[in-house]
Amino acid sequence: MKAIAVVDKNLAIGKDGALLFRLPSDLAHFKAETLGGVVIMGRKTLESMPGGKPLPGRHTLVLSRSMEPGLWVREKKGKKWLFGVFTDVPELMDFLDLPQGAPLPADPRNIAVCGGEQIYTQLLPYCSELVLTEVDAEAEDADAHFPEFRNDAAWRVTSEGRPVTENGLTYRIRRYARK
Ligand SMILES: NC(=O)c1ccc[n+]([C@@H]2O[C@H](COP(=O)([O-])OP(=O)(O)OC[C@H]3O[C@@H](n4cnc5c(N)ncnc54)[C@H](OP(=O)(O)O)[C@@H]3O)[C@@H](O)[C@H]2O)c1
């Protein structure tokens, strides 16, 4: 399972329920990394999606204690997509260990933890890979952060993309794996 996020120099990820940066080319990267797979997110991040709805072309699993728990299957163009609401992390993890019979991809690397802060923090111990879009900027007044993992010797950089400049911001994509 991987975590995917856009972070600033201080690992800030959000403010007032929204993302910090508008980077259309990075959205394309996010799409390529997650399309066809499973995305896991917190209720607040789901609410920040367009229309507060799950992104198309992914199985979406949400952690929430306020939403109705359950599993729903939607069919679109002959493909089945899951939408699940889980009330705690062990319940979600049990579910992910049971791919048989569920229309989930068999490849566990195609499960992406997509935020926000509460969910990254709780699910980082289950992740073997981080895919971070690292923006060379310091956002002001951010109120959500990716957990501080850089002092943890367990993580090493496995690849580093070239710098990309867009909307006056420069970022590069780094992938990390657990040693
Ligand atoms: N930069 C990025 O890549 C990125 C990615 C994603 C999000 N973000 C940003 O992150 C911010 C949101 O982060 P956040 O930490 O405030 O919210 P969040 O993690 O998206 O969602 C928090 C909610 O998840 C539910 N939850 C948390 N732990 C749970 C558990 N153990 N069991 C069941 N439900 C649980 C609760 O929902 P209920 O209240 O319904 O119980 C909680 O209120 C926004 O600014 C967003 O834009 C940034």
The ligand as an ORCA input file, in Angstrom:
! r2SCAN-3c Opt
* xyz 0 1
  N      -1.831     17.712     -0.166
  C      -2.433     16.542     -0.297
  O      -1.938     15.662     -1.003
  C      -3.729     16.300      0.408
  C      -4.403     15.088      0.235
  C      -5.605     14.887      0.938
  C      -6.117     15.869      1.757
  N      -5.433     17.024      1.894
  C      -5.927     18.081      2.788
  O      -5.985     17.579      4.119
  C      -6.997     18.310      4.825
  C      -7.960     17.336      5.472
  O      -7.259     16.553      6.443
  P      -7.929     16.208      7.857
  O      -6.912     15.496      8.679
  O      -8.549     17.465      8.395
  O      -9.168     15.278      7.448
  P      -9.239     13.805      6.809
  O      -8.096     12.967      7.298
  O      -9.462     13.909      5.343
  O     -10.618     13.292      7.427
  C     -10.810     13.281      8.807
  C     -12.057     12.491      9.112
  O     -11.832     11.106      8.863
  C     -12.567     10.339      9.785
  N     -11.646      9.507     10.579
  C     -10.383      9.786     10.974
  N      -9.849      8.747     11.632
  C     -10.808      7.783     11.664
  C     -10.861      6.478     12.209
  N      -9.809      5.928     12.851
  N     -12.001      5.776     12.065
  C     -13.070      6.298     11.399
  N     -13.072      7.529     10.860
  C     -11.954      8.267     10.989
  C     -13.355     11.303     10.650
  O     -14.578     11.506      9.958
  P     -15.976     11.810     10.726
  O     -15.809     13.188     11.288
  O     -16.998     11.686      9.660
  O     -16.085     10.759     11.802
  C     -12.514     12.564     10.565
  O     -13.223     13.743     10.827
  C      -7.693     19.201      3.792
  O      -7.133     20.507      3.841
  C      -7.335     18.530      2.466
  O      -7.359     19.414      1.366
  C      -4.262     17.261      1.245
*
